[in-house]
C-alpha cells in the first residue's frame, strides 16, 4: 500500500509550525491518504478572526461585486479544465476521501462548478437583489432615500462532508456579500475548501487573505467557542441533532442559518407513462437516485406514480430497477460502512416483512399476491421497493434504496407529503404544463420549496432558494438613509449659502 500526505486548511498569517495538526486517514484501492488538518487554540482562533476581518476591510469590502465575480469565474475556469493541476488534484483525491466512484465525482464536479461561472453568478446576485449595486454602495430607494447591503462582520461556516466540494456553495455566498469567513472542515471531506482558498491566493492574493479554513474534533470545545464568539453569523450544514446542539451554544445575538436533513420526492403523472416516455423518465429518475448515493438534501426517497397509463406503476418500478442496475455497472456504489450496510439491510427486511404479511392477507382473501414487494436481490448495491397502495412519505435507507408507490391521482400525494412539512425540500415532477403548475401550488402550500424536472433533483440551479430561503439576502443587513436625512442635509450644503 502506498501512502500519500496532504496538508489541508488555509491559515493566512500562521506558519505550519505554529499549529497543532491532526492526521485524518483514508484508504481506497491500495492507497492510503493522510490528511493533516489544523487544530487551533482559542487564542489562535481569535487572532485569525481579527486578521480576516482586517483583510476584508482593506480588500474585500472595497472590491466591486463585479470584480469578485470575475475572480470566482477565473477560479471556476481552472477547476473545469481537466488539464489543470487543481482539477487533477480534485479528481485524484476526492474519490479517495469520499469513497464515491471516480467517474461520478468527475461528472458531479463538472456540473457543480458550471453553476459558479460569471453569467450564473450574476443571475445569482440578481435573484436576491433587485439592484445588485446595493452591495457596493448606497442606491436610491423607491420610497425615497437610499439603501445599502452589508455582509456579516465575520461569517463562520460549518460544513458537512456528505457531498464532495459542498463547501464551495457557502464560500461563494460569503464572498459575494463581501463577508470575511472562517470555515470548519468536515472530517469526511477535509480537502476542497483549502484547495479553493489556495487557488484564490494564486488568482487574487488579497481575496484569499479574507478567509481561513480550520478544523476541530467533533463539536469542538473552547477553541470552537472562541471562534463562535467572534462571529455575528454562522452558516451550518449537517444532521438535525448536530445543528440543534450548535444553535444552543451560540450567543443569542448571533444569526444562525442552519441547513439540515431534508426529504425529496418525485411525482410522475400518467401523461409521462406511455411506452415511449416511461423508459426515459425512469432513466432520469435513476440518475437522481444514483448521484452521490442519495446523500444530498435534494435526493429522492419516494417516487409516486399515477395509475391509468399504458405503463403501470409496477412496470415503472421495473424500469427504474433496470436503470439502477445499469448505473451500478457504470458508477459503482461506494463501499458501505457497517452501520450504513445495517441500515440498508434493516430497510429491506422491513419491506419484506410487510410484503409477506400482505401476501398472507391476500391469500386469505383469495388473491394471488400482496401489494408490496422488494425488487432486486438483497445483496445488490441498489434496491427498489414497490407498493401498490399509498404509503406516507418517509426516508429510505439511502445508498440507492428507493420506493415506488402507486396512486390513483397525484393529488393523493399532497396530504402524504404535508405530514413531513418541516423536512420537505425538493419535488421532481413529470407532468403536463397545466398539471405542473396546479401541483406546484399544492406542493408549495404543503411545504415543498423546490420543484424541478425528474433528472434534475440532485442538480439545483445557481441561485436556487435553498430550503426556501435567500442565499445572499439572508446574510446581509440593510442600512438606510431616510429621505428626511437627505432633506435635512440640503440646507447644510455649501451651495445653499
C-alpha positions in Angstrom: 0.0 0.0 0.0 1.3 3.4 -1.0 0.9 6.4 1.4 0.3 10.0 0.3 0.2 13.0 2.6 -1.8 16.3 2.1 -1.9 19.3 4.3 -5.4 20.7 4.5 -6.8 24.0 5.6 -5.9 27.6 5.0 -4.4 29.8 7.7 -3.3 33.3 6.5 -0.7 34.8 8.8 0.1 31.5 10.6 3.0 29.2 9.8 2.6 25.4 9.9 5.0 25.1 12.9 2.8 27.4 15.0 -0.2 25.0 14.8 -1.0 21.5 16.1 -2.0 19.1 13.4 -4.4 16.1 13.4 -4.0 13.3 10.8 -7.2 12.0 9.2 -6.5 8.7 7.4 -8.4 7.5 4.3 -7.8 4.3 2.3 -9.0 3.1 -1.1 -7.8 0.7 -3.7 -4.4 0.2 -2.1 -3.8 3.9 -1.5 -3.6 5.4 2.0 -4.1 9.1 2.2 -3.1 11.0 5.3 -4.7 14.4 5.5 -3.3 16.8 8.1 -5.9 19.2 9.4 -5.1 22.3 11.6 -6.2 22.4 15.3 -6.0 26.0 16.6 -6.2 27.2 20.2 -8.9 29.6 21.3 -6.4 32.4 21.2 -5.3 31.5 17.7 -8.9 31.4 16.6 -9.5 34.9 17.9 -6.3 36.2 16.2 -7.3 34.6 12.9 -10.8 36.2 13.2 -9.2 39.6 13.7 -6.8 39.0 10.7 -9.5 38.1 8.2 -11.7 40.9 9.3 -8.9 43.4 8.9 -8.1 42.0 5.5 -11.7 42.3 4.4 -11.8 45.9 5.5 -8.8 46.6 3.3 -9.6 44.4 0.3 -12.9 42.5 0.1 -15.3 45.3 1.1 -13.6 47.8 -1.3 -14.0 45.4 -4.3 -17.0 45.9 -6.6 -19.1 42.7 -6.7 -18.4 42.5 -10.5 -14.7 42.1 -9.7 -15.3 39.4 -7.1 -17.4 37.5 -9.7 -14.6 37.8 -12.1 -12.1 36.2 -9.7 -14.5 33.4 -8.9 -15.2 32.9 -12.6 -11.4 32.6 -13.3 -11.2 30.0 -10.5 -14.0 28.0 -12.0 -12.3 28.1 -15.4 -9.3 26.5 -13.8 -11.4 23.9 -12.0 -13.3 23.0 -15.1 -10.1 22.4 -17.1 -9.2 18.8 -16.7 -5.6 19.5 -17.7 -5.3 22.0 -14.8 -3.3 20.7 -11.7 -6.1 22.0 -9.4 -8.7 19.9 -11.2 -6.5 16.9 -11.4 -5.9 17.1 -7.7 -9.6 17.1 -7.0 -10.3 14.2 -9.4 -7.4 12.2 -7.8 -8.2 12.6 -4.1 -11.9 13.4 -3.6 -12.9 9.9 -4.6 -10.4 8.6 -2.1 -11.8 10.6 0.9 -15.4 10.3 -0.1 -15.5 6.7 -1.3 -17.6 7.7 -4.4 -16.9 6.3 -7.8 -14.2 8.4 -9.6 -16.4 9.0 -12.7 -19.3 10.0 -10.6 -17.1 12.5 -8.8 -15.7 13.8 -12.1 -19.2 14.4 -13.6 -20.5 15.8 -10.3 -17.7 18.3 -10.1 -18.1 19.5 -13.6 -21.9 20.0 -13.2 -21.3 21.8 -9.9 -18.5 24.1 -11.0 -20.5 25.2 -14.0 -23.1 26.8 -11.7 -20.4 29.3 -10.5 -19.4 30.8 -13.8 -19.8 34.6 -14.2 -23.2 34.5 -16.0 -24.7 32.2 -13.3 -23.2 34.3 -10.5 -24.6 37.5 -12.0 -28.1 35.8 -12.0 -27.4 34.5 -8.5 -26.9 38.1 -7.2 -29.8 39.5 -9.3 -32.1 36.7 -7.8 -31.8 38.3 -4.3 -31.2 41.9 -5.1 -33.3 43.9 -7.5 -30.3 46.3 -7.8 -27.1 44.4 -7.1 -25.3 47.7 -6.8 -26.6 47.9 -3.2 -23.7 45.6 -2.3 -21.2 48.2 -3.5 -22.7 51.4 -2.1 -25.9 53.3 -1.3 -28.5 53.2 -4.0 -31.8 55.1 -4.4 -34.7 53.5 -2.7 -38.2 53.6 -4.4 -39.7 55.1 -1.2 -37.1 57.8 -1.1 -33.7 58.0 0.5 -31.1 55.3 -0.2 -30.2 51.8 0.9 -27.1 49.6 1.0 -26.5 45.9 1.9 -23.6 45.0 4.3 -22.4 41.4 4.7 -21.5 39.9 8.1 -18.6 41.3 10.1 -17.5 37.6 10.3 -19.2 34.7 8.7 -18.4 31.2 10.2 -19.2 28.2 8.0 -19.7 24.7 9.5 -19.5 22.3 6.5 -20.8 18.8 6.0 -18.9 16.2 4.1 -21.6 14.1 2.5 -21.1 15.6 -0.9 -17.6 16.5 -2.3 -16.8 20.2 -2.6 -20.1 21.2 -0.9 -18.1 23.9 0.9 -17.9 25.9 -2.3 -21.5 27.0 -2.1 -21.4 28.9 1.2 -17.9 30.1 0.5 -19.0 31.8 -2.7 -22.1 33.2 -1.0 -19.9 34.8 1.7 -17.6 36.3 -0.9 -20.5 37.8 -2.9 -21.7 39.7 0.1 -18.1 40.7 1.0 -18.0 38.8 4.3 -14.7 37.7 5.8 -15.2 34.0 6.5 -13.7 31.1 8.5 -14.9 27.6 7.7 -14.8 24.4 9.8 -13.8 21.4 7.6 -15.8 18.3 7.7 -13.8 15.2 8.7 -15.4 13.3 5.9 -14.2 15.7 3.2 -11.4 17.9 4.5 -9.8 18.9 1.2 -11.7 21.1 -1.2 -12.2 24.2 0.9 -8.4 24.6 1.5 -7.7 23.9 -2.2 -10.1 26.6 -3.2 -8.5 29.2 -0.9 -5.1 28.3 -2.3 -6.5 28.8 -5.9 -7.8 32.2 -4.9 -4.4 33.0 -3.5 -2.9 32.4 -6.9 -5.5 34.4 -8.8 -6.1 37.3 -6.4 -3.9 37.0 -3.2 -5.8 39.8 -1.2 -9.1 38.0 -1.6 -7.6 34.8 -0.1 -6.4 36.8 2.9 -10.1 37.4 3.8 -10.8 33.8 4.5 -9.5 30.9 6.6 -10.2 27.1 6.8 -9.8 25.3 10.2 -10.8 22.0 11.8 -11.7 20.8 15.3 -12.8 17.4 16.6 -16.5 16.7 16.9 -18.5 19.6 18.3 -15.3 21.3 19.4 -14.5 22.9 22.8 -13.1 26.2 23.9 -11.4 26.6 20.5 -14.7 26.4 18.7 -16.4 28.6 21.3 -13.7 31.3 20.8 -14.5 31.4 17.1 -18.3 31.3 17.5 -17.9 34.2 20.0 -16.3 36.3 17.3 -18.9 35.5 14.6 -22.1 37.5 14.0 -23.4 35.0 11.5 -23.0 31.2 11.5 -24.0 29.2 8.4 -24.1 25.4 9.1 -24.8 22.2 7.3 -25.3 18.8 8.9 -27.7 16.5 10.8 -30.5 18.0 12.7 -29.2 16.9 16.2 -25.8 18.4 15.4 -27.4 21.7 14.2 -29.6 21.8 17.3 -26.6 21.4 19.6 -24.8 24.1 17.7 -27.7 26.5 18.0 -27.7 26.1 21.8 -24.0 27.1 22.1 -24.2 30.3 20.1 -24.6 33.7 21.7 -28.2 34.9 21.4 -27.1 37.8 19.2 -25.5 35.5 16.6 -27.5 35.0 13.4 -27.8 31.2 12.8 -28.6 29.8 9.4 -28.9 26.0 9.5 -29.4 23.5 6.7 -30.3 20.1 8.0 -31.9 16.8 6.9 -34.5 17.1 4.1 -36.7 14.8 2.2 -37.1 14.7 -1.6 -39.9 13.0 -3.6 -40.9 12.5 -7.2 -44.4 12.7 -8.8 -44.9 11.0 -12.2 -48.1 11.6 -13.9 -49.9 9.2 -16.3 -49.0 11.6 -19.2 -45.3 10.6 -18.7 -46.0 6.9 -18.7 -46.6 5.8 -22.3 -44.3 3.1 -23.8 -42.0 5.8 -25.3 -41.7 8.2 -22.4 -41.7 5.9 -19.4 -38.2 4.3 -20.0 -36.7 7.8 -20.4 -38.3 9.1 -17.2 -37.1 6.0 -15.4 -33.6 6.6 -16.7 -33.6 10.2 -15.4 -35.1 9.1 -12.1 -32.3 6.6 -11.6 -29.7 9.3 -12.1 -31.4 11.3 -9.3 -31.1 8.2 -7.0 -27.6 7.4 -8.1 -25.9 10.8 -7.7 -23.8 10.7 -4.5 -25.9 7.7 -3.3 -28.8 10.0 -2.1 -26.6 11.9 0.3 -27.8 15.3 -0.9 -30.6 17.1 0.8 -32.3 17.2 -2.6 -32.2 13.5 -3.3 -35.4 11.5 -3.8 -36.6 8.8 -1.5 -40.1 8.1 -2.9 -41.5 8.2 -6.4 -45.3 8.4 -6.5 -46.5 7.1 -9.8 -50.0 7.6 -11.2 -52.1 4.7 -12.4 -54.1 4.6 -15.6 -51.4 4.8 -18.2 -50.0 2.3 -20.7 -47.1 1.7 -18.4 -48.3 0.8 -14.9 -46.5 1.9 -11.7 -45.3 -1.6 -11.2 -43.8 -1.7 -14.7 -42.2 1.7 -14.0 -40.6 0.3 -10.9 -39.1 -2.5 -13.0 -37.8 0.1 -15.5 -36.2 2.0 -12.6 -34.6 -1.1 -11.2 -33.1 -2.0 -14.6 -31.7 1.5 -14.9 -30.2 1.4 -11.4 -28.6 -1.9 -12.3 -27.1 -0.3 -15.4 -25.8 2.7 -13.5 -24.2 0.4 -10.9 -22.1 -1.1 -13.7 -21.0 2.4 -14.8 -20.9 4.2 -11.4 -20.4 1.5 -8.7 -21.9 2.4 -5.3 -19.3 3.2 -2.7 -18.4 0.6 -0.2 -20.7 1.0 2.8 -19.6 1.1 6.4 -21.0 -1.5 8.8 -23.6 0.9 10.2 -24.7 2.0 6.7 -25.0 -1.6 5.5 -27.0 -2.5 8.5 -29.4 0.4 7.8 -29.9 -0.8 4.2 -30.5 -4.4 5.4 -33.0 -3.2 8.0 -34.9 -1.2 5.4 -35.0 -4.2 3.1 -36.1 -6.5 5.8 -39.0 -4.2 6.8 -40.2 -4.2 3.2 -40.0 -8.0 3.1 -41.9 -8.4 6.3 -44.7 -6.1 5.1 -44.7 -8.0 1.8 -45.1 -11.4 3.5 -47.8 -10.0 5.7 -49.6 -8.6 2.7 -49.3 -11.8 0.8 -50.7 -13.8 3.7 -53.7 -11.4 3.8 -54.2 -11.6 0.1 -54.1 -15.4 0.2 -56.8 -15.3 2.9 -58.9 -13.1 0.7 -58.4 -15.4 -2.3 -55.9 -13.1 -4.2 -52.7 -14.5 -5.6 -50.3 -12.0 -4.1 -49.9 -9.0 -1.8 -49.4 -5.4 -2.9 -45.9 -4.6 -1.6 -42.6 -6.1 -2.7 -38.9 -5.7 -3.0 -37.4 -5.7 -6.5 -33.8 -6.8 -6.8 -31.6 -9.2 -4.8 -30.9 -8.3 -1.2 -27.2 -8.2 -1.9 -27.5 -5.9 -4.9 -26.0 -2.4 -4.4 -29.4 -0.9 -5.1 -32.9 -1.7 -4.1 -36.4 -0.7 -5.3 -39.4 -1.2 -3.1 -42.8 -1.2 -4.8 -46.1 -0.6 -3.1 -49.5 -0.9 -4.9 -51.2 1.2 -2.2 -50.4 4.7 -1.0 -47.7 5.0 1.6 -46.6 8.0 3.7 -43.6 9.9 2.6 -40.6 8.6 4.6 -36.9 8.3 4.2 -35.4 5.2 2.8 -32.0 3.9 3.9 -30.4 6.0 1.2 -27.4 4.4 -0.7 -29.5 3.8 -3.7 -32.6 2.5 -1.9 -35.8 4.0 -3.4 -39.6 3.4 -3.0 -42.1 3.5 -5.9 -45.7 4.0 -4.7 -48.7 3.7 -6.9 -51.5 6.2 -6.6 -54.8 6.8 -8.4 -54.2 10.5 -8.6 -51.1 12.7 -7.8 -53.4 14.8 -5.6 -53.2 11.9 -3.1 -49.5 12.7 -2.6 -50.1 16.2 -1.2 -51.5 15.2 2.2 -48.9 12.4 2.5 -46.1 15.0 1.9 -47.7 17.5 4.2 -47.1 15.2 7.1 -43.3 15.8 6.7 -43.7 19.5 6.2 -40.7 20.5 8.3 -38.4 18.2 6.2 -39.7 18.9 2.7 -37.5 20.5 0.1 -37.3 19.1 -3.4 -40.0 17.6 -5.6 -39.3 16.2 -9.0 -42.3 16.4 -11.3 -43.1 14.7 -14.7 -46.4 16.1 -15.8 -48.1 18.3 -18.4 -47.6 22.1 -18.1 -51.1 22.6 -16.7 -50.7 19.8 -14.2 -47.2 21.0 -13.3 -48.4 24.4 -12.2 -51.5 23.0 -10.4 -49.4 20.5 -8.5 -46.7 23.1 -7.7 -49.3 25.3 -6.0 -50.5 22.3 -3.9 -46.9 21.2 -3.1 -45.7 24.7 -2.3 -48.6 25.1 0.2 -47.7 21.7 1.7 -44.1 22.8 2.4 -42.1 21.9 -0.8 -39.6 24.7 -1.6 -38.1 23.5 -4.9 -39.9 21.9 -7.8 -37.8 20.6 -10.8 -37.7 18.1 -13.5 -37.1 14.4 -12.9 -33.4 14.0 -13.5 -32.5 17.5 -12.1 -33.4 16.8 -8.5 -29.7 16.5 -7.4 -28.5 19.3 -9.7 -30.0 22.6 -8.4 -29.8 25.8 -10.4 -27.4 28.5 -9.4 -29.2 30.9 -7.1 -31.9 28.4 -6.0 -33.7 29.3 -2.8 -32.1 26.8 -0.5 -34.7 25.5 1.8 -37.0 28.2 0.6 -34.7 31.0 1.8 -32.4 33.5 0.2 -28.8 32.5 -0.2 -27.4 36.1 -0.1 -30.2 38.2 1.3 -30.3 36.2 4.5 -26.7 37.0 5.0 -26.9 40.8 4.8 -28.2 43.6 6.9 -29.7 46.7 5.2 -28.7 50.2 6.1 -31.0 53.0 5.0 -30.6 56.7 4.6 -34.1 58.0 5.0 -35.5 60.8 2.9 -35.6 63.0 6.0 -31.8 62.8 6.3 -31.3 63.8 2.7 -33.7 66.7 3.1 -32.0 67.9 6.3 -28.6 67.8 4.6 -29.6 70.1 1.8 -29.6 73.4 3.8 -26.1 72.4 5.1 -24.5 72.1 1.6 -22.1 74.8 0.5 -24.3 75.7 -2.4 -27.1 76.5 0.0 -25.4 79.7 1.2 
